[in-house]
Amino acid sequence: MAGAAGVAAVDRALAILDAFTDQDQKLSLAELAKRTGLYKSTAIRLAKSLEKARYLYRSEDGAYRLGSKVLSLGAMYQKHFGTAEV
């Protein structure tokens, strides 16, 4: 998954974030693993790290959704570059 100059763990964590689409409000661990091709054990470890950093939020039913940090990054991008470049 990682390129020659990449870091595999970072690539896998970003793959989890990329697993979400416009139609997804939340995804189960099984669905995250399926969409990323990761083992569930790897997906849950990465999801916990992303949750700790607020990139993911885990709801009471155990499903994951994008967290508040993603919104903050989007707002910063819009502020600095505008929406025309998105």
C-alpha positions in Angstrom: 0.0 0.0 0.0 2.8 2.4 0.8 4.9 4.0 -1.9 8.7 3.8 -1.9 9.0 7.0 0.1 5.8 6.6 2.1 5.0 5.4 5.6 2.8 2.4 5.5 1.0 3.1 8.8 0.1 6.6 7.6 -1.1 5.3 4.3 -3.4 2.8 6.1 -4.8 5.5 8.4 -5.5 7.7 5.5 -7.2 4.8 3.7 -9.6 4.6 6.6 -10.5 8.2 6.2 -10.8 7.8 2.5 -13.2 4.9 3.0 -16.0 7.4 3.8 -18.1 8.7 0.9 -20.7 11.5 0.6 -23.4 8.9 1.2 -21.9 7.5 4.4 -22.9 8.9 7.8 -21.2 6.1 9.6 -19.4 2.8 8.9 -18.9 -0.3 11.0 -15.5 -1.7 11.7 -16.3 -4.6 9.3 -17.2 -2.1 6.5 -14.0 -0.1 7.1 -11.9 -3.3 6.9 -13.7 -4.4 3.7 -13.3 -1.0 2.0 -9.6 -0.6 2.9 -8.5 -4.2 2.5 -7.2 -4.1 6.1 -7.5 -6.9 8.7 -10.1 -5.9 11.4 -7.3 -6.0 14.0 -5.3 -3.4 12.0 -8.4 -1.3 11.3 -9.4 -1.1 14.9 -5.9 -0.1 16.1 -5.8 2.7 13.5 -9.4 3.7 14.2 -8.6 4.1 17.9 -5.6 6.4 17.0 -7.8 8.4 14.6 -10.5 8.6 17.3 -8.0 9.8 19.9 -6.9 12.6 17.5 -10.6 13.4 16.7 -10.4 12.4 13.1 -13.0 9.7 13.8 -15.8 9.5 16.3 -17.2 6.2 17.5 -20.9 6.2 18.2 -22.6 4.2 20.9 -23.5 1.5 18.4 -19.8 1.0 17.7 -19.9 2.5 14.2 -17.4 5.2 13.1 -18.0 8.5 11.5 -15.7 11.3 10.6 -14.7 13.4 13.5 -14.5 17.1 14.3 -10.9 17.4 13.3 -11.9 16.7 9.7 -14.3 19.6 9.7 -11.6 21.8 11.2 -9.2 20.9 8.4 -11.9 21.5 5.8 -12.7 24.9 7.2 -9.0 25.9 7.3 -8.7 24.8 3.6 -11.7 26.9 2.6 -10.4 29.9 4.5 -7.0 29.8 2.8 -7.8 28.5 -0.6 -11.5 29.1 -1.1 -14.1 26.6 -2.3 -13.4 27.1 -6.0 -10.3 24.9 -5.7 -11.9 22.0 -3.8 
